[in-house]
Amino acid sequence: MGARTMNPHQRVTASDARRQSKTSSRCVAESATVTHDFEVAGYSRLRALGIGQYVSSGTFSAGGHDWAIRVYPRQHGNVIDHYEPPLFYAGASLQLRDAAGAGTTAEVTARFTLSLLQKDGGVSPMARRAMTAAFGAPPRDNHGFHKLLADATSLQKWRCLHNDALTIRCVLTVVRTTDPVPPPELAGHLGSLLATGMGADVTFDVGGRAFPAHRALLAARSPVFRAELFGHMMEKDARRIRIAGVRPEIFELLLHFIYTDSLPGDGEGCDAATLQHLLVAADRYGVDRLKHICEGKLRASADEKTVASMLALAERHNCPRLRDVCLAIQMSIAI
């Protein structure tokens, strides 16, 4: 099946992957073991993807759950110290697709292997990895391996690359699923409190928009808000506080995270510019977990076009993981 010509900076989605590759599954009768082969066509073009970008197989089922294989073609020198899931350096992973669905927090334990197949259909002894892992709600829905892939010369030597295509085999056995328990409700309840403004005792004026909030909750979540609202600062007794230097939509995301400990849609709808502004706001108010999340997402989107601005951001706001990725990209450009 012919592959499309790709822009080197294009993010490949699951639908793109389906157009570029074909998948097949074989289930072992009367067991929870499934073998799924994911053929990736046009492999040489996929290696232009950025760090953290991947192609995904179609969904397959095992043990009453939906799964998919992800392939991360990008290699980046030998620097992998700061790359951690869901970033798999020149590797592949297994994803539990329904981890956060159906209103359950059930944990699924699975044994799986990911291997490269040779031209004759045999498993390459040079590219086979196995593990047992607990899958559940993100970020525990994705487990895999670094360095499962290699350069084209090595892949050809291993007889795994043929007509610019390779096949990754997943052999998956679902061991058990724990009894589901009701999902946590605190974040939903606090999110509703923020949305309704019920009992709010302070209002923030940000770019002409009003955001009712609750002093005690803000103080519990942010040391800066604690000092402003309960310390000796002038805002201690104010009922309405004007916030400068923050966009209204960024402040809204900040408040959402403070109340719920999450971003809407897990932040998938946030572009790089939004994430950069949100990181700055998180650093300003001492919301370290949000800062860490933004840094991780920015690391996944850094490329040759954005590396200069992201490096400046990392230096200014003390983001060592983002800085290391940016420096590695700059080194690869210079070579």
QUIBELVEN-V573861 format. One record per pair of residues at least 24 apart in sequence whose ideal C-beta (glycine too) atoms are under 10 Angstrom apart, sorted by the first residue. I is the first residue (numbers start at 1). GAP is how many residues later the second one is. D is the distance in whole Angstrom. If there is no record, write none. Layout:
BEGIN
i: {I/I}
gap: {GAP/GAP}
d: {D/D}
END
This chain:
BEGIN
i: {1/1/1/1/2/2/3/3/3/3/3/3/3/3/3/4/4/5/5/6/6/6/6/6/7/7/8/8/8/8/8/8/8/9/9/9/9/9/9/9/9/10/10/10/10/10/11/11/11/11/11/11/11/12/12/12/12/12/12/12/12/12/12/13/13/13/13/14/14/14/14/14/14/14/14/14/15/16/16/16/17/17/17/17/17/17/17/17/17/17/17/18/18/18/18/20/20/20/20/21/21/21/21/21/21/21/21/21/21/22/22/22/22/23/23/23/23/23/23/23/23/23/24/24/24/24/25/25/25/25/25/25/25/25/25/26/26/26/27/27/27/28/28/28/31/31/31/31/32/32/32/32/32/32/32/32/32/32/32/33/33/33/33/33/33/33/33/34/34/34/34/34/34/34/34/34/34/34/35/35/35/35/35/35/35/36/36/36/36/36/36/36/36/36/36/36/36/36/37/37/37/37/37/37/37/37/38/38/38/38/38/38/38/38/38/38/38/38/39/39/39/39/39/39/40/40/40/40/40/40/40/40/40/40/41/41/41/41/41/42/42/42/43/43/43/43/43/43/43/43/43/43/43/43/44/44/44/44/44/45/45/46/46/46/46/46/46/46/47/47/47/47/47/47/47/48/48/49/49/49/50/50/50/50/50/50/50/50/50/51/51/51/51/51/51/51/51/51/51/51/51/51/51/51/52/52/52/52/52/52/52/52/52/52/52/52/53/53/53/53/54/54/54/54/54/54/54/54/54/54/55/56/56/56/57/57/57/57/57/59/59/59/60/60/60/61/61/61/62/62/62/62/62/62/62/62/63/63/63/63/63/63/63/63/63/63/64/64/64/64/64/65/65/65/65/65/65/65/65/65/65/65/65/65/66/66/66/66/66/66/67/67/67/67/67/67/67/67/67/67/67/67/67/68/68/68/68/68/68/68/69/69/69/69/69/69/69/69/69/69/70/70/70/70/70/71/71/71/71/71/71/72/72/72/72/72/73/73/74/75/75/75/75/75/76/76/76/76/76/77/77/77/77/77/78/78/79/79/79/79/79/79/80/80/80/81/81/82/82/82/82/82/82/82/82/83/83/83/83/83/83/83/84/84/84/84/84/85/85/85/85/85/85/85/86/86/86/86/86/86/86/86/87/87/87/87/87/87/88/88/88/88/88/88/88/88/89/89/89/89/89/90/90/90/90/90/90/90/91/91/91/91/91/91/91/92/92/92/92/92/92/92/92/92/92/93/93/93/93/93/93/93/93/94/94/94/94/94/94/94/94/94/94/95/95/95/95/95/95/96/96/96/96/96/96/96/96/96/96/96/97/97/98/98/99/99/99/99/99/99/99/99/100/100/100/100/100/100/101/102/102/103/103/103/104/104/104/104/104/104/104/104/104/105/105/105/105/105/105/105/105/106/106/106/106/106/106/106/106/106/107/107/107/107/107/107/107/107/107/107/107/108/108/108/108/108/108/108/108/108/108/108/109/109/109/109/109/109/109/109/109/109/110/110/110/110/110/110/110/110/110/111/111/111/111/111/112/112/112/112/112/112/112/113/113/113/113/113/113/114/114/114/114/114/114/114/114/114/115/115/115/115/115/115/115/116/116/116/116/116/116/116/116/116/116/116/116/117/117/117/117/117/117/117/118/118/118/118/118/118/118/119/119/119/119/119/119/119/120/121/121/122/123/123/123/124/124/124/124/124/124/124/125/126/126/126/126/126/126/126/127/127/127/127/127/127/128/128/130/132/132/134/134/134/135/135/136/137/137/138/138/139/139/139/184/186/186/186/187/187/187/187/187/188/189/189/190/190/190/190/190/190/190/191/191/191/191/191/191/191/192/192/193/193/193/194/194/194/194/194/194/195/195/200/201/201/202/202/202/202/202/202/202/203/203/203/203/203/204/204/204/204/204/204/204/204/205/205/205/205/205/205/206/206/206/206/206/206/206/206/206/206/206/206/206/206/207/207/207/207/207/207/207/207/207/208/209/209/209/209/209/209/210/210/211/211/211/211/211/211/211/212/212/213/213/213/213/214/214/217/217/217/218/218/218/218/220/221/221/221/221/221/221/221/221/221/221/222/222/222/222/222/222/222/222/222/223/223/223/223/224/224/224/224/224/225/225/225/225/226/226/227/228/243/243/245/245/245/246/246/246/246/246/246/247/247/247/247/249/249/249/250/250/250/250/250/250/250/250/250/251/251/251/251/253/253/253/253/253/253/254/254/254/254/254/254/254/256/257/257/257/257/257/257/257/258/258/258/258/261/261/261/262/262/262/263/263/263/263/266/266/267/267/267/267/268/270/270/270/271/272/272/272/272/272/272/272/272/272/273/273/275/275/275/275/276/276/276/276/276/277/279/279/279/279/279/280/280/280/282/283/283/283/283/283/284/291/291/291/292/292/294/294/295/295/295/295/295/295/296/296/297/298/298/298/299/299/299/299/300/302/302/302/303/304/304/304/304/307/307}
gap: {38/40/41/164/39/40/37/38/39/40/41/42/43/161/162/38/41/37/40/36/39/40/42/43/38/41/37/39/40/41/42/295/296/39/40/41/44/294/295/296/297/35/38/39/40/43/38/39/41/42/43/289/290/33/34/36/37/41/42/43/44/59/61/40/41/42/43/40/41/42/43/44/45/54/56/83/41/30/39/40/24/29/37/38/39/40/41/51/52/53/54/37/38/39/40/25/26/35/145/25/34/35/36/37/50/144/145/146/147/35/36/143/145/33/34/35/36/37/45/46/144/145/33/34/36/143/32/33/34/35/36/37/42/145/147/34/143/145/33/34/35/34/143/145/31/32/142/143/30/31/32/33/78/140/141/142/143/144/145/29/30/78/79/138/139/140/141/26/27/28/29/33/78/136/137/138/139/140/25/27/78/134/135/136/137/24/25/26/31/32/33/58/76/132/133/134/135/136/32/78/80/84/130/131/132/133/30/31/32/33/54/76/79/128/129/130/131/132/78/126/127/128/129/130/29/31/33/52/109/124/125/126/127/128/122/123/124/125/126/121/122/123/28/30/106/109/112/117/118/119/120/121/122/123/29/108/117/120/121/28/119/25/26/27/28/103/118/120/26/27/28/43/102/104/105/25/26/24/25/254/24/26/250/251/252/253/254/256/279/24/25/32/36/37/38/39/248/249/250/251/252/274/277/278/31/34/35/36/37/244/245/247/248/249/250/273/34/247/248/250/32/33/34/37/38/39/41/88/90/246/37/37/39/41/35/37/38/111/113/36/38/39/37/110/112/36/37/113/34/46/48/50/108/110/111/112/33/45/46/47/109/110/111/112/113/114/34/42/44/110/113/31/32/33/34/36/37/41/43/45/70/107/109/112/29/30/31/32/33/35/27/28/29/30/31/41/43/45/68/74/103/105/107/25/26/27/28/29/74/102/24/25/26/43/45/75/99/100/101/103/24/25/72/74/98/43/73/77/78/95/97/72/73/74/76/77/76/93/75/72/74/75/76/257/249/252/253/255/256/251/252/254/255/258/69/250/245/246/248/249/252/253/66/67/248/240/243/217/238/239/240/241/242/243/246/63/216/217/238/241/242/245/55/62/212/215/237/54/55/56/57/58/59/61/52/53/55/56/57/58/210/214/57/59/209/212/213/238/54/55/56/57/58/59/60/61/56/57/58/59/60/55/56/57/58/59/60/61/38/53/54/55/56/57/58/24/35/37/52/53/54/56/57/76/78/48/49/50/51/52/53/55/77/37/39/41/47/48/49/50/51/76/78/40/43/46/47/48/49/37/38/39/40/41/42/44/45/46/47/78/44/45/37/43/36/37/38/39/40/41/42/43/36/37/38/41/83/166/36/78/81/77/79/80/32/33/73/74/75/76/77/78/79/31/32/73/75/76/77/78/79/29/30/31/70/71/72/73/74/75/27/28/29/30/33/69/70/71/72/73/74/25/26/27/28/32/33/66/67/68/69/70/24/25/26/27/64/65/66/67/68/69/24/25/33/62/63/64/65/66/67/60/61/62/63/64/31/32/58/59/60/61/62/32/56/57/58/59/60/29/30/31/34/54/55/56/57/58/33/45/52/53/54/55/56/32/33/34/39/42/43/44/45/50/51/52/53/42/43/45/49/50/51/52/40/41/42/43/44/48/49/39/40/41/42/43/44/48/39/46/48/37/37/46/48/26/31/34/35/36/42/45/33/24/28/29/31/32/33/34/27/28/31/33/39/41/41/43/41/41/43/41/42/44/39/42/42/46/47/124/128/127/154/157/77/73/74/75/69/72/73/74/75/72/70/71/24/27/66/68/69/70/71/64/65/68/69/70/71/73/67/68/24/66/67/58/61/62/64/65/66/61/64/39/28/38/26/27/33/36/37/38/39/35/36/37/38/39/36/37/38/39/42/44/47/51/35/36/37/38/39/43/35/36/37/38/39/40/41/42/43/44/45/46/48/49/35/36/37/39/40/41/42/43/44/40/34/38/39/40/42/43/30/38/30/32/37/40/41/43/44/28/43/28/42/45/46/44/45/38/41/42/37/40/41/67/38/34/36/37/38/40/64/65/66/68/69/32/36/60/62/63/64/65/66/68/62/63/64/65/59/60/61/62/63/33/60/61/62/59/60/59/57/38/41/35/36/39/31/32/34/35/38/39/27/30/31/34/25/28/29/24/25/26/27/28/29/30/31/32/26/27/30/34/24/25/28/29/37/41/24/27/28/30/31/33/36/34/24/25/30/32/33/36/37/24/27/29/32/26/28/29/27/28/31/27/30/31/34/27/31/26/27/29/30/29/24/27/28/30/25/26/28/29/30/31/34/37/38/33/36/25/26/35/38/30/33/34/37/41/36/34/35/38/40/43/33/36/37/35/30/33/34/35/36/33/26/27/28/27/29/25/28/24/25/26/27/28/30/25/26/25/24/27/28/24/25/26/27/25/24/26/27/26/25/26/28/29/25/26}
d: {9/6/9/10/8/9/10/5/3/9/10/7/9/8/9/8/9/9/8/8/5/8/7/8/10/9/8/10/4/8/9/9/9/8/9/7/9/6/8/7/10/10/9/8/9/9/8/8/9/5/9/10/9/10/7/10/6/6/7/5/8/9/9/10/10/8/8/9/8/4/8/8/9/8/9/10/9/10/7/9/10/9/8/4/5/7/8/9/10/9/8/9/8/8/6/9/8/7/10/9/7/9/7/9/9/8/10/9/10/9/9/10/10/10/5/4/9/7/9/8/10/10/10/9/9/9/9/9/10/5/8/9/10/9/10/10/10/10/9/8/8/10/9/9/9/10/8/9/6/4/8/10/9/8/6/4/8/9/10/7/9/9/10/7/7/4/8/6/7/4/8/8/9/8/8/5/8/8/9/10/10/7/7/5/8/5/10/8/8/9/7/9/10/9/7/5/8/7/9/10/7/9/5/7/5/8/9/5/9/7/8/9/10/9/7/5/8/7/9/6/8/5/8/10/9/6/8/10/10/9/6/6/7/7/8/7/5/9/10/10/6/7/9/7/9/8/8/10/7/10/10/6/6/5/9/7/9/5/10/9/8/8/10/4/9/10/10/10/5/7/7/9/9/9/8/8/8/6/5/10/6/10/8/7/7/5/9/10/9/9/6/7/6/10/8/10/7/7/9/7/8/7/8/8/8/7/5/9/10/9/9/7/3/7/9/9/10/8/9/9/9/9/8/10/8/8/10/10/10/10/10/10/8/9/10/10/9/8/8/9/6/9/9/8/8/9/10/10/10/10/8/9/9/5/8/5/10/7/10/7/8/8/3/8/9/7/9/10/9/8/7/6/8/6/8/10/10/9/6/9/8/10/7/8/9/8/4/5/9/9/6/7/6/6/9/10/8/9/9/10/8/6/9/9/8/5/9/5/10/9/7/6/8/10/7/9/6/9/5/10/8/6/7/7/10/9/9/9/8/9/6/8/10/9/9/8/6/10/9/9/7/8/7/10/8/6/8/9/6/6/10/7/7/9/10/10/7/9/9/5/8/10/6/8/10/10/8/8/8/5/9/9/5/7/9/7/8/10/9/9/8/9/10/10/8/10/9/7/9/10/6/7/7/10/9/7/9/5/9/8/9/8/10/9/8/7/6/9/9/9/5/7/6/9/8/9/9/4/7/10/9/10/7/6/7/5/7/9/8/6/5/5/6/4/6/9/10/8/5/6/10/5/7/6/8/10/5/6/3/7/10/9/10/9/8/8/9/7/6/6/10/6/7/8/10/6/5/8/8/10/10/4/8/9/9/8/5/8/9/10/8/10/10/9/6/6/5/6/10/7/4/9/9/5/6/7/9/8/10/8/10/8/8/6/9/9/9/10/10/4/8/9/7/7/6/9/7/6/8/5/8/10/7/9/10/5/6/7/4/8/5/7/4/9/8/9/7/5/10/9/10/9/7/5/7/10/9/6/8/8/5/8/7/5/8/10/10/8/4/5/8/8/8/6/9/6/6/5/6/9/10/9/8/5/8/6/8/9/6/7/4/7/9/10/8/7/5/8/9/10/7/6/6/6/7/6/8/9/8/9/9/7/5/8/8/7/8/9/7/7/9/4/9/6/7/6/8/9/7/10/8/4/8/6/7/4/6/10/9/10/9/10/5/8/9/5/10/10/8/9/9/9/10/7/9/10/9/5/7/5/10/10/9/8/8/9/9/5/10/8/9/8/6/6/9/9/9/10/9/9/7/10/10/9/9/10/9/9/10/10/6/9/10/9/10/10/9/9/10/8/4/6/6/8/9/9/9/7/10/9/4/6/9/10/7/6/5/10/9/10/9/10/8/7/10/10/6/7/8/4/8/9/9/10/9/7/10/7/8/7/6/7/6/9/7/5/7/10/8/5/8/5/9/10/7/8/6/7/5/7/10/10/9/8/5/8/10/6/8/5/9/9/5/8/10/10/10/8/9/8/6/4/9/10/8/7/10/10/4/9/8/8/8/10/10/9/8/6/7/10/6/10/10/9/6/8/8/10/9/10/7/7/8/6/9/9/9/10/9/5/8/9/9/9/7/10/10/9/7/9/9/5/5/6/10/10/8/5/9/10/10/7/5/5/9/8/6/8/9/10/9/9/9/10/10/9/9/8/8/10/8/6/8/9/9/6/10/9/8/9/9/7/10/10/5/6/10/8/5/10/10/10/7/10/9/6/8/9/9/10/7/5/7/9/7/7/7/10/10/8/7/8/5/8/10/10/8/7/8/10/7/9/10/9/9/8/7/9/9/9/10/7/8/10/6/9/8/7/10/8/8/6/10/5/8/10/6/9/8/10/10/10/8/10/10/9/8/8/6/9/10/7/9/6/7/9/8/8/6/9/10/9/5/8/9/9/8/9/8/9/8/9/9/5/9/6/5/9/10/7/8/10/6/9/9/10/9/5/9/9/6/9/6/7/6/9/8/6/10/8}
END
